[in-house]
Amino acid sequence: MTPDVIHRLVYLSTAVGVLRADELDRIWLRARAANAAAGVTGLMLFHQGVFLQVLEGPAAGVASLFERIRRDRRHANLTILESGPVEERAFANTPMTYISARNLSSGEKQALTDLHAAVTARPGLPALAGPGLSRFLAAFSLRTA
């Protein structure tokens, strides 16, 4: 893969224990700094103990950051929804956009809950990427542009 190719990785995970707002803010600030250093952009959502994160950038940077994320003991049940090259970044404007539960609409909360339920109901299946995930991410891409 050439360095100019943008790689996108989207995953869901569940928090281990209760994460307070200040802890989530610290996670976001560290993610933002690590992403900036690696040339990676993305999105992080959190609602009812569920994280959805999008990482976009050079494949090596995305892989390195995801390995660090995978080892983080504050969450479990990591499920990759999408991983592969994309033509352009959906979240190009910031190293990491964070949208907390209080800033999600009721429809966005329900969509994230439904996505998590679908993943939980079918563990071990390959990524649930496709038009539904693309539409879900596109809505946040427009919102953060």
Rosetta silent file (secondary structure, phi, psi, omega in degrees, C-alpha in Angstrom):
SEQUENCE: MTPDVIHRLVYLSTAVGVLRADELDRIWLRARAANAAAGVTGLMLFHQGVFLQVLEGPAAGVASLFERIRRDRRHANLTILESGPVEERAFANTPMTYISARNLSSGEKQALTDLHAAVTARPGLPALAGPGLSRFLAAFSLRTA
SCORE:     score description
SCORE:     0.000 S_00000001
   1 L     0.000  133.258 -178.363    0.000    0.000    0.000 S_00000001
   2 L   -79.416  156.506 -177.907    1.443    3.390   -0.915 S_00000001
   3 L   -61.757  -25.108 -178.566    1.800    6.123    1.706 S_00000001
   4 L   -77.585  -13.145 -179.325   -0.788    8.316   -0.048 S_00000001
   5 L   -73.128  132.093  178.428   -3.532    5.727    0.397 S_00000001
   6 E   -90.772  129.194  177.991   -5.964    6.597    3.175 S_00000001
   7 E  -107.455  135.933  176.424   -6.888    3.683    5.428 S_00000001
   8 E  -117.354  133.690  173.755  -10.098    3.732    7.485 S_00000001
   9 E  -128.443  126.706  178.799  -10.711    1.574   10.527 S_00000001
  10 E  -122.118  129.576  178.489  -14.057    1.706   12.354 S_00000001
  11 E  -139.676  159.274  171.260  -14.646   -0.223   15.545 S_00000001
  12 E  -115.319  148.801  171.885  -17.089   -0.591   18.406 S_00000001
  13 E  -152.717  167.292  177.769  -16.153   -1.471   21.984 S_00000001
  14 E  -116.216  140.769  179.468  -17.717   -1.432   25.426 S_00000001
  15 E   -68.087  144.333  173.210  -16.378    0.433   28.432 S_00000001
  16 L   -96.157  110.698 -175.754  -15.113   -1.576   31.369 S_00000001
  17 L    81.184 -174.854 -178.561  -16.783    0.061   34.342 S_00000001
  18 L   -93.391  129.703  176.845  -18.249    3.529   34.409 S_00000001
  19 L  -104.883  122.696  178.176  -16.297    6.311   32.711 S_00000001
  20 L   -76.671  163.708 -178.864  -16.928    9.806   34.038 S_00000001
  21 H   -58.162  -39.904 -179.382  -17.074   12.829   31.744 S_00000001
  22 H   -68.065  -32.597  176.173  -13.620   14.012   32.843 S_00000001
  23 H   -68.151  -41.196  177.967  -12.137   10.579   32.054 S_00000001
  24 H   -64.140  -38.833  176.627  -13.718   10.653   28.589 S_00000001
  25 H   -62.146  -41.562  178.184  -12.320   14.131   28.036 S_00000001
  26 H   -64.823  -41.285  176.928   -8.814   12.873   28.943 S_00000001
  27 H   -58.463  -46.512 -178.932   -9.197    9.914   26.560 S_00000001
  28 H   -62.176  -45.644 -178.844  -10.217   12.332   23.810 S_00000001
  29 H   -63.176  -40.046  177.370   -7.331   14.736   24.455 S_00000001
  30 H   -67.677  -41.281  179.065   -4.780   11.893   24.388 S_00000001
  31 H   -63.192  -41.590  179.973   -6.350   10.409   21.252 S_00000001
  32 H   -60.946  -44.980 -179.972   -6.280   13.798   19.575 S_00000001
  33 H   -66.918  -44.362 -179.712   -2.563   14.265   20.324 S_00000001
  34 H   -64.675  -41.792  179.530   -1.637   10.704   19.262 S_00000001
  35 H   -63.446  -45.212 -179.475   -3.670   11.013   16.059 S_00000001
  36 H   -58.916  -42.560 -179.794   -2.096   14.358   15.163 S_00000001
  37 H   -64.989  -29.764 -177.556    1.393   12.881   15.607 S_00000001
  38 H   -95.955    0.136 -177.816    0.485    9.936   13.337 S_00000001
  39 L    72.247   27.383 -176.094   -1.294   11.988   10.639 S_00000001
  40 L  -109.179  142.012  174.074   -4.592   10.317   11.545 S_00000001
  41 E  -118.551  171.860  178.759   -8.020   11.944   11.770 S_00000001
  42 E   170.355 -165.854 -175.039  -11.247   10.523   13.067 S_00000001
  43 E  -142.036  140.933  172.927  -14.344   10.457   15.188 S_00000001
  44 E  -131.596  126.320  174.985  -15.147    9.131   18.654 S_00000001
  45 E  -116.265  148.333  175.410  -18.681    8.624   19.940 S_00000001
  46 E  -143.856  127.396  178.714  -19.644    7.403   23.394 S_00000001
  47 E  -155.020  128.386  176.884  -23.147    6.503   24.598 S_00000001
  48 L    48.890   45.884  175.779  -24.325    4.130   27.330 S_00000001
  49 L    79.775    7.196 -178.727  -20.926    2.508   27.716 S_00000001
  50 E  -113.308  128.658  172.865  -20.375    1.994   23.986 S_00000001
  51 E   -99.503  139.692  163.602  -17.521    3.542   22.011 S_00000001
  52 E  -125.504  127.203  179.542  -17.552    3.922   18.246 S_00000001
  53 E  -131.782  141.687  175.495  -14.304    5.202   16.830 S_00000001
  54 E  -117.506  129.197  174.518  -13.182    5.980   13.292 S_00000001
  55 E  -119.661  130.026  179.825   -9.479    6.254   12.452 S_00000001
  56 E  -134.551  130.768  177.381   -8.422    7.555    9.011 S_00000001
  57 E   161.800 -160.473  178.079   -4.933    8.089    7.692 S_00000001
  58 L   -58.566  139.807 -175.927   -1.778    6.295    6.595 S_00000001
  59 H   -54.931  -41.474 -179.126   -2.163    2.538    7.113 S_00000001
  60 H   -64.958  -40.064  178.518    0.895    2.333    9.381 S_00000001
  61 H   -66.353  -43.803  178.143   -0.388    5.158   11.584 S_00000001
  62 H   -62.752  -44.911 -179.184   -3.867    3.665   11.843 S_00000001
  63 H   -63.094  -42.164  179.854   -2.440    0.212   12.641 S_00000001
  64 H   -63.800  -46.142  179.418   -0.115    1.584   15.310 S_00000001
  65 H   -65.202  -41.364 -178.926   -2.858    3.577   17.006 S_00000001
  66 H   -65.862  -35.484  177.422   -5.315    0.689   16.867 S_00000001
  67 H   -62.392  -41.376  176.757   -2.776   -1.641   18.474 S_00000001
  68 H   -64.131  -42.466  178.193   -2.464    0.825   21.344 S_00000001
  69 H   -62.528  -43.638 -178.053   -6.252    1.096   21.577 S_00000001
  70 H   -59.017  -34.233 -178.522   -6.604   -2.683   21.522 S_00000001
  71 H   -82.884  -10.491 -177.710   -4.344   -2.973   24.591 S_00000001
  72 L   -68.582  123.704 -175.323   -6.248   -0.308   26.567 S_00000001
  73 L   -83.307    0.923  178.416   -7.972   -2.016   29.502 S_00000001
  74 L   -79.769   -5.689  176.516  -10.675    0.622   29.846 S_00000001
  75 E  -145.398  163.608 -176.969  -12.713   -1.123   27.177 S_00000001
  76 E  -143.869  179.575  176.268  -13.406   -4.632   25.905 S_00000001
  77 E    55.969   45.262  177.656  -15.249   -6.470   23.155 S_00000001
  78 E   -67.158  128.649  178.231  -13.562   -4.613   20.313 S_00000001
  79 E  -128.712  118.965  177.382  -15.319   -5.347   17.061 S_00000001
  80 E   -78.822  123.496  179.019  -13.946   -4.036   13.774 S_00000001
  81 E   -93.586  -31.505 -179.358  -16.795   -2.868   11.566 S_00000001
  82 E  -154.640  140.364  174.992  -14.689   -1.661    8.656 S_00000001
  83 E  -156.159  117.186  178.652  -11.009   -1.711    7.791 S_00000001
  84 E   165.377  178.032 -178.847   -9.515   -0.858    4.442 S_00000001
  85 E   -70.576  147.385  175.482   -8.521    1.789    1.938 S_00000001
  86 E  -134.128  158.074 -178.241  -10.876    4.670    1.154 S_00000001
  87 L   -72.122  -35.156  179.923  -10.767    7.372   -1.494 S_00000001
  88 L  -152.396  160.252  178.787  -10.982   10.251    0.943 S_00000001
  89 L   -73.827  139.869  172.949  -11.247   11.007    4.627 S_00000001
  90 L   -86.142  -24.265 -176.161  -14.716   11.480    6.053 S_00000001
  91 L  -126.476   64.589 -172.060  -13.279   13.321    9.093 S_00000001
  92 L   -83.695  -13.687 -169.399  -10.470   15.371    7.596 S_00000001
  93 L   -85.514  -10.460 -176.787  -10.836   18.547    9.657 S_00000001
  94 L  -155.471  149.002  178.952   -9.496   17.429   13.028 S_00000001
  95 L   -59.708  -32.473  177.189   -7.258   14.747   14.517 S_00000001
  96 L  -162.143  111.447  173.071  -10.194   13.475   16.598 S_00000001
  97 E   -86.079  131.636  178.067  -13.734   14.771   16.800 S_00000001
  98 E  -118.380  125.702  175.484  -15.451   13.678   20.009 S_00000001
  99 E  -119.415  110.885 -178.208  -19.222   13.775   20.323 S_00000001
 100 L   -78.418  167.135 -178.678  -20.397   12.915   23.816 S_00000001
 101 H   -56.577  -38.043 -177.677  -23.767   11.388   24.621 S_00000001
 102 H   -66.878  -17.844 -179.743  -25.165   14.762   25.699 S_00000001
 103 H  -104.909    7.323  175.392  -24.457   16.100   22.203 S_00000001
 104 L   -93.647  139.971  175.110  -26.000   13.199   20.299 S_00000001
 105 L   -71.334  165.322  178.758  -29.551   13.526   19.038 S_00000001
 106 H   -62.311  -35.066  177.897  -32.060   10.905   20.117 S_00000001
 107 H   -67.031  -39.348  177.778  -31.891    9.444   16.594 S_00000001
 108 H   -67.317  -40.134  176.562  -28.085    9.244   16.713 S_00000001
 109 H   -60.545  -44.774 -179.446  -28.233    7.581   20.129 S_00000001
 110 H   -65.173  -40.034  179.303  -30.735    5.057   18.804 S_00000001
 111 H   -62.971  -41.553  178.535  -28.625    4.382   15.700 S_00000001
 112 H   -67.696  -41.262  176.776  -25.547    3.720   17.849 S_00000001
 113 H   -61.470  -44.390  179.641  -27.575    1.511   20.211 S_00000001
 114 H   -64.268  -41.116  178.769  -28.998   -0.425   17.251 S_00000001
 115 H   -62.709  -45.269  178.444  -25.545   -0.855   15.693 S_00000001
 116 H   -62.862  -41.286  178.769  -24.154   -2.174   18.983 S_00000001
 117 H   -63.039  -40.353  179.000  -27.127   -4.537   19.375 S_00000001
 118 H   -64.181  -41.422  179.057  -26.592   -5.898   15.853 S_00000001
 119 H   -66.890  -43.498 -179.102  -22.908   -6.521   16.545 S_00000001
 120 H   -64.938  -36.701 -178.489  -23.649   -8.132   19.928 S_00000001
 121 H   -70.969  -21.285 -176.138  -26.339  -10.379   18.410 S_00000001
 122 L  -130.734   59.130 -178.160  -23.926  -11.725   15.773 S_00000001
 123 L   -63.108  148.070  176.623  -20.510  -12.059   17.448 S_00000001
 124 L    84.323  -10.070  178.045  -17.672  -13.394   15.366 S_00000001
 125 L   -78.462  153.481  177.577  -19.167  -12.357   12.056 S_00000001
 126 L   -60.047  170.730 -177.061  -17.082  -10.208    9.767 S_00000001
 127 L   -46.631  145.429  178.696  -17.498   -6.467    9.813 S_00000001
 128 L   -93.475   29.854 -179.707  -20.995   -5.113    9.395 S_00000001
 129 L   -65.961  161.010  178.801  -19.758   -2.501    6.957 S_00000001
 130 L   148.419 -163.249 -175.850  -21.916   -1.533    4.085 S_00000001
 131 H   -59.222  -38.331 -179.130  -24.465    1.071    3.134 S_00000001
 132 H   -63.031  -46.746  178.609  -25.910    1.330    6.658 S_00000001
 133 H   -66.153  -40.523  179.020  -22.541    2.038    8.273 S_00000001
 134 H   -61.049  -42.735  178.428  -21.608    4.396    5.445 S_00000001
 135 H   -65.390  -41.629  179.087  -24.827    6.405    5.930 S_00000001
 136 H   -58.760  -49.463 -179.333  -24.276    6.470    9.702 S_00000001
 137 H   -68.111  -36.389 -179.509  -20.739    7.818    9.309 S_00000001
 138 H   -61.482  -37.528  179.360  -21.752   10.243    6.555 S_00000001
 139 H   -61.205  -40.791  179.067  -24.240   11.894    8.902 S_00000001
 140 H   -76.011  -31.129  177.577  -21.442   12.617   11.390 S_00000001
 141 H   -62.898  -44.339  178.302  -19.045   13.647    8.640 S_00000001
 142 H   -65.210  -37.819 -178.089  -21.489   16.331    7.512 S_00000001
 143 H   -67.711  -31.720 -175.748  -22.069   17.389   11.094 S_00000001
 144 H   -97.307   -3.781 -177.363  -18.360   17.855   11.824 S_00000001
 145 L   -67.888    0.000    0.000  -17.394   19.512    8.502 S_00000001
